Amino acid sequence: MVGKLLEEKSFPRGAPEFKPVEPTTPTNTPKAAVKKKEKDLFSNKEQKVSKKKKNKKKDKTQKSLFDVSTVATLSYSQLSEGQVLLGFVSQVLEFELKISLPGHLVGTVPITNISTAYTTRLRDAADATEGQDSDELPSLNSLYSEGDMVATAVVSVSKSDNRYSVILSLAPVRVMGGRLAGVGEICTAGVESKEDHGHIMDIGSNTVRGFVPSKVMSKMGEVEVGKVMWCLVTRVEAGVRSLTPVPGKVWGQECSNPSVHNLYPGTKVRGKVEGVLRNGLKVSLKDGLVGYVHIDQLKDQMDLVEGYTVGSEVEARVLYITPTINNVMLTLRDTRQKDLFKGVQAGQLLEKAIVEKTHSNFLVLKLGPGQFGLVTARNMKEGKEVMKNVKKKFKVGSTVTARVLALDYCGGVAVCSLQKSLLAGVQRLDQLTVGQLLSVTVKSWVTAGLLVTVGHNVTGLVPRLFMSDVQLTHPERKYLPGDKLSAKVLRLNPANRQLHLTTKPILVKEEFTIVKDYESAVPGTITEGVVVKLSKEGVLVQLWGDLRGWVPKSQLSTETIEYPEKLFWLGQAVKCRVTDCDPARDRVSLSLVLDTMVPMGRRERGRQVLTLGKMYTATVVKVSDEGVEVRVTHEGKQVPAMIPTQHLTDQVSLATIIASSLTVGQQLECLAWQKDVVTVLTRKKSILDNWANCPKSYEEFDVGSLVPGVVVLVKKFGVFLRVPHLEKLVLCPTRMLQDYFVEQGEGIVEVGQTLWAKVVELDRDEMKMVVSC
């Protein structure tokens, strides 16, 4: 029965019954033709178990899941909020610090993220009113310098247009994260206040404060409130930690019992090399703790991992601890060395850089004695493709021309590029000069104006007032990203990385003398500027650089102009002549009266067609603080005119109330009072009622004549008034303003006020008249 069962097939669709095959001579039968024998799951025959030989060699080399063969390079995507890292100040700007981080990363510390005490001083300085006493806020330049080592905490990491932005903080409340350092441990502390016996320090705790005795702090020189300092805990008491900021003690202290809880960035540790990895070292610390040293963090760029042997002792400092997996990342570099890049600047062109070391994906260049540059594979050629066969194309000892992109104080190298597009053109601000003509590319539109790029690495701003010759309602519609424009350098401050340009065609296309400082502001020099402020007394003109000039009302034109705001506008380009330069008083005086030009306002005056003294019906077009803009129908044409706020009534105190009650389209009965660059109308009842009865010329005036007048100008010696029919102003001396003694007219009368004037002196030949009010 059993034998019968064995002869039957298990399933019709199963594998065919195995039949012994007679041995034949081998043929070149393809492997695919040989069917694989499947296991008989229903057979009673004993199956032979084939024992596989164990690969003893493989078992010996099998590693733990947590062992690593390479040291991971820190990237932007690995950064997380709250992570604490050791960084180095690479650039000090006016309102922020640039920080070099491990992995050639860069972060930014805004001025508001220095410390709590510094932010408080910053807020007090911003809230202080003019004339109010407030302590002088120290600049970031006085607190930090390039190469300074700092402990930073990640505040945020964002990505936009494939670019990462990392915001950092130095404030102990973020960096310490509530951790309290013990005796012999280092920390960062912010100077909170100066007391009689020492300094109170902020160590990031609400319940515990740090304290540095005055005798100890005196060794550090002048210390500003708000500065964050490296300190060593010398004593622990209830609610207080005694600290010392003396560098010798801080950096000489070694952590004797390291753990992931007390290893603060910058802590000095000692360990032994446990393994030599492909791109770094594995170091064993005390108490079974393991640390890793990336190849970038060896003693210098010429230091090789092959030069270290297992069991050799090394001295290192903590860079950061990787979150979650708690890997301790170390550096063997001399972190206190600050003069790494003496004579080397970001943007500098180096023509004879020597290839010192080649790798599959980077080059090490020797820039000078003890100075090295790093060129990644992406920076070796143009385009997105990564260069291959680096070792063949760049021989050790050959020379190349490289552009310094940035200074990495954390890795101790200058990040360089060999791309041809970066080897030419503008790469840094100190290559530019004020007035230089450039070709720029529109980057984006911001509230302050237009952001443009100059070359590949330089970004500048075109302020709103310096874009176009005419006022644009929607400038963002005219200038689109990618547009090429011609521009001139307007202002330049390489120290603070500030670049302002102008794209006004008048300033860009015309040739003229650039007046950018007091040395070039020679009286008689004719230049171009832009109106940046208007007032009743004159016009403020922005020249070049940080230089501005003042044009008094008398120098605006040979024509009398009482309302400059109706002739000029903000952003208007004007040709002007330097009349005076006084560096001691920080003053430059200008004039718009030029022999080669028609006097300003003459054309506008010629367009005034309304008859003085005639009544007109005016329609309100616009109401502003300065007055009411109206239109008058004259001979079938719409003529623009204005009613100054003070001319709405004889009562100056009621003028603003009346102006606020007016609406666009409302019609007003007015009298044509004066012809300036625009016709001035008035609604003063004293003028309207007496215009026809007033003398019409100096011949008709007599001593004792009484006429209404409007105050135009108030000086210390007297008040100038405009009276009906006379073009020239009349003077009322200060002594004749009141029956009692008056030292000056200010405070007694104001511009636009109506006064009754009595003629006391009259010179018909000179057309001068003195009145009393």
TORDREN-328142 format. One record per residue (C-alpha): x, y, z; residue number from 1. Coordinates in steps of 0.05 Angstrom, whole numbers. Example, Ala and Ser with C-alpha at 12.3 -4.5 7.8 and 13.67 -1.06 7.14 Angstrom:
<recs>
REC      xx      yy      zz  resi
REC     246     -90     156     1
REC     273     -21     143     2
</recs>
This chain:
<recs>
REC      xx      yy      zz  resi
REC       0       0       0     1
REC      55      46      19     2
REC      93      30     -45     3
REC      31      45     -85     4
REC      23     112     -54     5
REC      94     128     -70     6
REC      82     116    -144     7
REC      24     164    -147     8
REC      32     238    -159     9
REC      15     284    -102    10
REC     -19     336    -146    11
REC     -32     339    -220    12
REC       0     408    -224    13
REC      58     389    -180    14
REC     129     377    -201    15
REC     141     317    -247    16
REC     164     252    -216    17
REC     238     249    -210    18
REC     270     195    -253    19
REC     343     178    -251    20
REC     378     202    -313    21
REC     433     162    -345    22
REC     499     200    -342    23
REC     515     231    -410    24
REC     571     271    -437    25
REC     567     343    -415    26
REC     538     391    -467    27
REC     533     466    -470    28
REC     461     465    -448    29
REC     438     533    -423    30
REC     424     538    -348    31
REC     355     562    -361    32
REC     337     496    -393    33
REC     353     456    -330    34
REC     292     456    -284    35
REC     303     464    -211    36
REC     284     404    -169    37
REC     231     422    -118    38
REC     226     392     -50    39
REC     175     335     -42    40
REC     133     356      18    41
REC      91     292      21    42
REC     145     238      14    43
REC     161     189      70    44
REC     233     184      47    45
REC     284     213      92    46
REC     311     277      64    47
REC     385     288      68    48
REC     402     351     103    49
REC     459     387      70    50
REC     501     422     121    51
REC     530     488      98    52
REC     598     505     120    53
REC     601     566     164    54
REC     642     622     140    55
REC     686     629     201    56
REC     722     688     171    57
REC     658     727     161    58
REC     634     713     232    59
REC     698     740     259    60
REC     689     807     222    61
REC     615     814     238    62
REC     604     881     273    63
REC     554     908     322    64
REC     495     947     296    65
REC     521    1009     331    66
REC     591    1006     302    67
REC     607    1056     247    68
REC     659    1054     192    69
REC     656    1128     175    70
REC     644    1191     214    71
REC     580    1226     191    72
REC     587    1297     165    73
REC     539    1347     196    74
REC     488    1374     147    75
REC     433    1427     151    76
REC     379    1374     149    77
REC     408    1343     213    78
REC     403    1407     254    79
REC     344    1410     301    80
REC     315    1464     346    81
REC     349    1467     413    82
REC     412    1431     390    83
REC     475    1461     421    84
REC     540    1466     381    85
REC     608    1497     386    86
REC     615    1552     334    87
REC     664    1606     314    88
REC     649    1678     295    89
REC     666    1685     221    90
REC     638    1755     210    91
REC     615    1812     253    92
REC     561    1856     221    93
REC     523    1915     248    94
REC     461    1876     268    95
REC     482    1803     267    96
REC     539    1753     275    97
REC     557    1700     223    98
REC     577    1635     257    99
REC     619    1578     227   100
REC     591    1510     249   101
REC     619    1439     240   102
REC     609    1409     170   103
REC     625    1477     137   104
REC     555    1501     157   105
REC     539    1575     171   106
REC     488    1604     219   107
REC     466    1673     238   108
REC     459    1704     308   109
REC     413    1766     304   110
REC     430    1823     350   111
REC     368    1805     391   112
REC     395    1735     406   113
REC     459    1755     443   114
REC     433    1753     514   115
REC     373    1775     555   116
REC     411    1834     586   117
REC     435    1858     518   118
REC     365    1854     489   119
REC     340    1896     547   120
REC     393    1949     533   121
REC     375    1947     460   122
REC     301    1958     475   123
REC     317    2015     522   124
REC     360    2049     470   125
REC     305    2042     418   126
REC     252    2071     465   127
REC     295    2129     488   128
REC     269    2196     464   129
REC     312    2252     437   130
REC     348    2287     493   131
REC     334    2232     543   132
REC     394    2204     578   133
REC     407    2130     562   134
REC     470    2088     568   135
REC     507    2079     503   136
REC     494    2011     472   137
REC     559    1974     456   138
REC     565    1952     383   139
REC     575    1879     365   140
REC     644    1898     341   141
REC     663    1916     412   142
REC     637    1851     440   143
REC     661    1800     389   144
REC     715    1792     337   145
REC     727    1742     281   146
REC     752    1675     306   147
REC     719    1679     375   148
REC     694    1612     400   149
REC     621    1612     422   150
REC     569    1561     445   151
REC     506    1567     403   152
REC     436    1538     405   153
REC     395    1527     343   154
REC     332    1570     344   155
REC     305    1552     275   156
REC     324    1519     209   157
REC     286    1538     146   158
REC     295    1524      72   159
REC     277    1570      14   160
REC     298    1563     -59   161
REC     345    1506     -41   162
REC     380    1550      10   163
REC     380    1538      84   164
REC     375    1592     136   165
REC     398    1575     207   166
REC     381    1623     264   167
REC     424    1614     326   168
REC     426    1643     396   169
REC     482    1656     446   170
REC     434    1670     504   171
REC     450    1625     564   172
REC     376    1612     574   173
REC     376    1575     507   174
REC     446    1547     505   175
REC     449    1521     576   176
REC     377    1495     571   177
REC     366    1495     646   178
REC     430    1454     657   179
REC     469    1474     719   180
REC     544    1465     714   181
REC     581    1433     772   182
REC     649    1449     802   183
REC     703    1443     750   184
REC     656    1447     691   185
REC     654    1503     639   186
REC     593    1542     618   187
REC     574    1606     582   188
REC     546    1663     624   189
REC     519    1732     606   190
REC     537    1793     646   191
REC     471    1814     678   192
REC     493    1873     722   193
REC     552    1906     755   194
REC     550    1908     831   195
REC     596    1936     884   196
REC     633    1870     897   197
REC     627    1837     830   198
REC     584    1819     770   199
REC     518    1782     770   200
REC     518    1730     714   201
REC     460    1698     677   202
REC     473    1622     671   203
REC     406    1605     641   204
REC     369    1589     705   205
REC     312    1626     738   206
REC     331    1603     808   207
REC     408    1602     806   208
REC     453    1661     788   209
REC     527    1664     773   210
REC     575    1711     808   211
REC     644    1736     788   212
REC     682    1776     842   213
REC     708    1844     820   214
REC     780    1823     832   215
REC     773    1766     783   216
REC     734    1806     731   217
REC     786    1862     733   218
REC     833    1814     697   219
REC     786    1815     637   220
REC     789    1890     627   221
REC     726    1930     613   222
REC     666    1883     609   223
REC     599    1907     582   224
REC     531    1886     610   225
REC     500    1837     561   226
REC     565    1804     538   227
REC     566    1728     540   228
REC     631    1699     568   229
REC     662    1630     577   230
REC     667    1614     651   231
REC     690    1559     698   232
REC     650    1540     760   233
REC     695    1545     821   234
REC     645    1537     877   235
REC     573    1515     885   236
REC     527    1544     938   237
REC     452    1549     947   238
REC     424    1593     892   239
REC     492    1616     866   240
REC     551    1591     825   241
REC     618    1624     835   242
REC     652    1633     767   243
REC     718    1654     737   244
REC     725    1678     665   245
REC     801    1677     665   246
REC     819    1642     599   247
REC     878    1603     628   248
REC     833    1569     680   249
REC     774    1560     633   250
REC     811    1527     576   251
REC     860    1489     620   252
REC     806    1452     657   253
REC     796    1379     636   254
REC     732    1339     648   255
REC     751    1280     693   256
REC     685    1242     691   257
REC     654    1254     622   258
REC     582    1236     607   259
REC     531    1259     556   260
REC     500    1302     611   261
REC     561    1343     630   262
REC     598    1348     563   263
REC     585    1420     545   264
REC     611    1445     476   265
REC     683    1467     485   266
REC     697    1419     543   267
REC     767    1391     543   268
REC     772    1315     545   269
REC     827    1263     540   270
REC     819    1195     506   271
REC     851    1139     467   272
REC     844    1122     394   273
REC     801    1060     390   274
REC     795    1056     315   275
REC     820    1089     252   276
REC     761    1100     205   277
REC     759    1119     132   278
REC     746    1193     146   279
REC     762    1202     219   280
REC     778    1171     286   281
REC     739    1133     338   282
REC     762    1154     408   283
REC     746    1119     474   284
REC     735    1165     533   285
REC     729    1149     607   286
REC     671    1109     634   287
REC     660    1073     568   288
REC     640    1136     530   289
REC     658    1138     456   290
REC     673    1199     414   291
REC     686    1211     340   292
REC     733    1259     304   293
REC     717    1278     232   294
REC     775    1285     185   295
REC     760    1360     180   296
REC     771    1366     255   297
REC     841    1337     258   298
REC     898    1382     279   299
REC     903    1413     210   300
REC     887    1397     138   301
REC     953    1361     127   302
REC     941    1315     186   303
REC     922    1245     163   304
REC     881    1192     199   305
REC     935    1142     180   306
REC     983    1179     225   307
REC     944    1156     286   308
REC     952    1088     317   309
REC     902    1049     359   310
REC     918    1062     432   311
REC     951    1129     422   312
REC     927    1184     469   313
REC     894    1248     442   314
REC     869    1312     473   315
REC     804    1339     444   316
REC     746    1387     455   317
REC     672    1373     448   318
REC     639    1401     386   319
REC     568    1376     397   320
REC     529    1314     417   321
REC     484    1283     365   322
REC     412    1284     389   323
REC     378    1217     403   324
REC     438    1172     390   325
REC     484    1213     435   326
REC     546    1208     392   327
REC     600    1255     420   328
REC     633    1294     363   329
REC     703    1320     379   330
REC     756    1365     349   331
REC     831    1361     356   332
REC     843    1431     329   333
REC     872    1488     370   334
REC     805    1523     378   335
REC     835    1586     408   336
REC     877    1603     347   337
REC     846    1666     316   338
REC     896    1689     264   339
REC     883    1631     216   340
REC     868    1674     156   341
REC     916    1732     162   342
REC     916    1768      95   343
REC     860    1725      67   344
REC     790    1753      57   345
REC     724    1726      31   346
REC     719    1744     -43   347
REC     794    1748     -52   348
REC     825    1720    -116   349
REC     886    1675    -104   350
REC     925    1664    -168   351
REC     979    1616    -143   352
REC     945    1568     -96   353
REC     983    1502     -91   354
REC     946    1435     -93   355
REC     969    1403     -28   356
REC     924    1342     -24   357
REC     873    1309     -70   358
REC     813    1267     -52   359
REC     758    1235     -93   360
REC     710    1292     -76   361
REC     752    1351     -52   362
REC     819    1387     -59   363
REC     862    1418      -5   364
REC     899    1480     -28   365
REC     957    1514       7   366
REC     943    1589       8   367
REC    1001    1610      51   368
REC    1043    1589     111   369
REC     995    1548     154   370
REC     935    1570     112   371
REC     893    1520      73   372
REC     834    1523      27   373
REC     782    1470      11   374
REC     750    1460     -57   375
REC     691    1412     -60   376
REC     675    1373    -123   377
REC     616    1419    -139   378
REC     661    1480    -137   379
REC     712    1452    -185   380
REC     672    1464    -249   381
REC     611    1500    -276   382
REC     542    1469    -276   383
REC     508    1418    -232   384
REC     551    1359    -252   385
REC     603    1337    -202   386
REC     674    1331    -228   387
REC     701    1260    -233   388
REC     773    1235    -233   389
REC     795    1291    -187   390
REC     862    1259    -172   391
REC     879    1254    -246   392
REC     859    1325    -264   393
REC     893    1359    -205   394
REC     963    1336    -190   395
REC     993    1349    -122   396
REC    1041    1408    -127   397
REC    1007    1441    -186   398
REC     981    1513    -180   399
REC     910    1537    -192   400
REC     872    1603    -189   401
REC     818    1601    -137   402
REC     765    1649    -109   403
REC     755    1650     -34   404
REC     680    1642     -21   405
REC     680    1642      55   406
REC     725    1633     116   407
REC     707    1571     157   408
REC     737    1584     226   409
REC     708    1519     252   410
REC     743    1475     202   411
REC     804    1521     197   412
REC     799    1526     121   413
REC     779    1577      70   414
REC     723    1550      26   415
REC     745    1563     -46   416
REC     719    1554    -117   417
REC     753    1541    -184   418
REC     691    1558    -226   419
REC     709    1604    -283   420
REC     647    1648    -273   421
REC     670    1663    -202   422
REC     742    1679    -221   423
REC     719    1741    -259   424
REC     674    1799    -240   425
REC     654    1830    -173   426
REC     659    1782    -115   427
REC     664    1829     -54   428
REC     644    1900     -37   429
REC     714    1928     -29   430
REC     723    1918    -104   431
REC     671    1972    -117   432
REC     675    2048    -114   433
REC     620    2101    -105   434
REC     595    2123    -173   435
REC     619    2060    -209   436
REC     575    2037    -267   437
REC     551    1965    -262   438
REC     505    1915    -294   439
REC     458    1885    -243   440
REC     404    1831    -243   441
REC     337    1840    -208   442
REC     331    1789    -152   443
REC     266    1806    -115   444
REC     222    1863     -91   445
REC     222    1882     -17   446
REC     188    1938      21   447
REC     251    1981      22   448
REC     262    1975     -53   449
REC     293    1929    -104   450
REC     342    1874     -87   451
REC     393    1863    -143   452
REC     453    1818    -151   453
REC     521    1843    -174   454
REC     562    1784    -199   455
REC     549    1718    -163   456
REC     559    1734     -89   457
REC     543    1808     -80   458
REC     473    1832     -66   459
REC     453    1906     -66   460
REC     391    1948     -54   461
REC     361    2001     -99   462
REC     319    2044     -52   463
REC     250    2066     -75   464
REC     270    2139     -87   465
REC     329    2119    -131   466
REC     294    2073    -182   467
REC     263    2116    -236   468
REC     262    2187    -260   469
REC     187    2189    -251   470
REC     144    2168    -192   471
REC     119    2097    -201   472
REC      54    2074    -169   473
REC      70    2000    -178   474
REC     146    1993    -187   475
REC     142    1918    -174   476
REC     106    1910    -240   477
REC     161    1945    -279   478
REC     221    1908    -249   479
REC     215    1832    -254   480
REC     263    1780    -227   481
REC     318    1766    -278   482
REC     315    1834    -312   483
REC     383    1864    -329   484
REC     392    1937    -309   485
REC     447    1990    -311   486
REC     462    2019    -243   487
REC     512    2063    -207   488
REC     539    2052    -137   489
REC     504    2103     -92   490
REC     529    2084     -22   491
REC     581    2033       0   492
REC     599    2005      68   493
REC     641    1941      62   494
REC     649    1934     137   495
REC     574    1926     147   496
REC     563    1893      79   497
REC     517    1949      55   498
REC     510    1967     -18   499
REC     460    2018     -45   500
REC     453    2031    -119   501
REC     412    2076    -164   502
REC     379    2058    -230   503
REC     353    2128    -247   504
REC     369    2138    -321   505
REC     389    2211    -309   506
REC     441    2191    -258   507
REC     464    2128    -294   508
REC     471    2155    -366   509
REC     496    2226    -355   510
REC     568    2243    -340   511
REC     581    2289    -282   512
REC     628    2298    -222   513
REC     613    2250    -165   514
REC     612    2288     -99   515
REC     617    2234     -46   516
REC     655    2266      12   517
REC     679    2332      39   518
REC     744    2328      -1   519
REC     705    2325     -67   520
REC     653    2377     -46   521
REC     693    2435     -74   522
REC     653    2500     -80   523
REC     633    2511    -152   524
REC     629    2437    -169   525
REC     567    2418    -208   526
REC     538    2349    -193   527
REC     473    2310    -191   528
REC     432    2290    -131   529
REC     363    2266    -109   530
REC     312    2303     -67   531
REC     300    2264      -3   532
REC     264    2316      41   533
REC     220    2377      29   534
REC     204    2434      76   535
REC     181    2506      75   536
REC     253    2528      85   537
REC     285    2489      29   538
REC     303    2421       1   539
REC     350    2366      26   540
REC     388    2332     -30   541
REC     423    2264     -25   542
REC     489    2267     -62   543
REC     535    2206     -65   544
REC     561    2163      -9   545
REC     534    2187      57   546
REC     538    2261      37   547
REC     476    2305      36   548
REC     469    2378      18   549
REC     419    2432      37   550
REC     387    2478     -14   551
REC     356    2539      22   552
REC     293    2569      -7   553
REC     332    2629     -34   554
REC     376    2582     -76   555
REC     320    2542    -107   556
REC     311    2591    -164   557
REC     317    2663    -185   558
REC     241    2661    -183   559
REC     207    2669    -116   560
REC     183    2600     -92   561
REC     142    2598     -29   562
REC     115    2528     -37   563
REC     174    2482     -55   564
REC     131    2421     -44   565
REC      90    2440    -105   566
REC     151    2445    -150   567
REC     194    2387    -124   568
REC     177    2315    -104   569
REC     213    2262     -65   570
REC     259    2222    -110   571
REC     268    2278    -161   572
REC     337    2281    -193   573
REC     366    2352    -194   574
REC     429    2384    -220   575
REC     461    2427    -166   576
REC     523    2469    -151   577
REC     563    2465     -87   578
REC     565    2535     -55   579
REC     597    2520      12   580
REC     628    2461      49   581
REC     641    2462     124   582
REC     665    2394     151   583
REC     670    2421     222   584
REC     595    2436     223   585
REC     579    2375     180   586
REC     545    2419     129   587
REC     544    2424      53   588
REC     505    2481      20   589
REC     479    2474     -50   590
REC     445    2517    -103   591
REC     398    2500    -159   592
REC     410    2567    -194   593
REC     453    2549    -254   594
REC     471    2592    -314   595
REC     460    2534    -362   596
REC     389    2520    -339   597
REC     322    2556    -341   598
REC     307    2578    -269   599
REC     265    2528    -232   600
REC     192    2548    -228   601
REC     193    2598    -286   602
REC     155    2552    -333   603
REC     106    2535    -278   604
REC      94    2608    -264   605
REC      81    2621    -338   606
REC      25    2571    -336   607
REC     -15    2609    -284   608
REC     -75    2638    -321   609
REC    -121    2658    -264   610
REC    -129    2732    -250   611
REC    -108    2756    -181   612
REC    -165    2786    -140   613
REC    -219    2751    -181   614
REC    -269    2704    -149   615
REC    -271    2632    -174   616
REC    -311    2569    -159   617
REC    -262    2515    -141   618
REC    -276    2440    -137   619
REC    -240    2400     -83   620
REC    -195    2346    -112   621
REC    -153    2325     -52   622
REC    -146    2345      22   623
REC     -78    2338      56   624
REC     -42    2366     117   625
REC     -11    2421      75   626
REC     -76    2445      44   627
REC    -132    2431      -5   628
REC    -117    2415     -78   629
REC    -172    2443    -124   630
REC    -189    2452    -197   631
REC    -219    2515    -227   632
REC    -255    2518    -294   633
REC    -225    2575    -335   634
REC    -241    2587    -408   635
REC    -264    2515    -415   636
REC    -200    2486    -385   637
REC    -188    2454    -317   638
REC    -134    2494    -281   639
REC    -101    2464    -218   640
REC     -95    2508    -157   641
REC     -88    2502     -82   642
REC    -116    2531     -18   643
REC     -65    2527      39   644
REC     -97    2503     103   645
REC     -86    2571     137   646
REC    -123    2606      80   647
REC    -189    2570      95   648
REC    -206    2621     149   649
REC    -179    2682     187   650
REC    -179    2640     251   651
REC    -116    2596     246   652
REC    -139    2552     304   653
REC    -201    2532     264   654
REC    -166    2519     198   655
REC    -150    2445     209   656
REC    -221    2431     233   657
REC    -250    2463     170   658
REC    -201    2424     126   659
REC    -221    2358     157   660
REC    -295    2373     142   661
REC    -283    2382      67   662
REC    -299    2326      18   663
REC    -275    2312     -52   664
REC    -321    2343    -103   665
REC    -344    2399     -57   666
REC    -346    2468     -88   667
REC    -316    2529     -54   668
REC    -318    2604     -70   669
REC    -246    2630     -69   670
REC    -205    2690     -89   671
REC    -140    2684    -129   672
REC     -89    2709     -78   673
REC     -20    2694    -105   674
REC      17    2665    -165   675
REC      72    2616    -145   676
REC      91    2551    -180   677
REC      17    2539    -170   678
REC     -39    2591    -162   679
REC     -56    2601     -89   680
REC    -129    2615     -71   681
REC    -156    2642      -5   682
REC    -221    2641      33   683
REC    -200    2691      87   684
REC    -259    2738      97   685
REC    -214    2798     113   686
REC    -181    2791      45   687
REC    -244    2777       6   688
REC    -280    2838      36   689
REC    -223    2888      29   690
REC    -186    2868     -35   691
REC    -222    2919     -79   692
REC    -211    2977     -29   693
REC    -137    2965     -16   694
REC     -83    3008     -50   695
REC     -60    2975    -115   696
REC      12    3001    -118   697
REC      65    3035     -75   698
REC      43    3103    -104   699
REC     -26    3094     -74   700
REC       1    3075      -5   701
REC      12    3129      47   702
REC      40    3128     118   703
REC     -18    3108     161   704
REC     -53    3064     109   705
REC     -87    3004     141   706
REC     -91    2938     102   707
REC    -100    2864     119   708
REC     -38    2820     113   709
REC     -20    2746     119   710
REC      42    2724     157   711
REC      90    2689     109   712
REC     155    2685     148   713
REC     174    2694     221   714
REC     245    2715     238   715
REC     278    2737     302   716
REC     282    2809     279   717
REC     211    2813     252   718
REC     153    2784     212   719
REC     143    2786     137   720
REC      72    2794     111   721
REC      39    2791      43   722
REC     -12    2846      31   723
REC     -63    2852     -27   724
REC     -37    2875     -95   725
REC      38    2877     -75   726
REC      85    2823    -100   727
REC     141    2839     -50   728
REC     133    2824      24   729
REC     129    2878      76   730
REC     165    2877     143   731
REC     137    2886     212   732
REC     196    2892     261   733
REC     192    2852     325   734
REC     188    2916     367   735
REC     124    2936     330   736
REC      86    2870     340   737
REC      59    2889     408   738
REC      52    2949     453   739
REC     100    2916     503   740
REC     171    2891     493   741
REC     176    2827     452   742
REC     243    2792     443   743
REC     222    2750     382   744
REC     161    2737     339   745
REC     159    2662     348   746
REC     104    2643     396   747
REC      68    2709     385   748
REC      47    2699     313   749
REC      48    2640     265   750
REC      53    2630     191   751
REC     -15    2638     157   752
REC     -43    2683     211   753
REC     -82    2745     188   754
REC     -59    2812     217   755
REC     -80    2884     204   756
REC     -19    2924     183   757
REC      -9    2999     189   758
REC      43    3032     145   759
REC      96    3068     187   760
REC     153    3076     136   761
REC     148    3080      60   762
REC     201    3083       6   763
REC     167    3085     -62   764
REC     233    3087    -102   765
REC     261    3025     -69   766
REC     191    2994     -63   767
REC     200    2980      11   768
REC     149    2987      66   769
REC     152    2978     141   770
REC      88    2966     180   771
REC      64    2957     251   772
REC      13    2904     272   773
</recs>
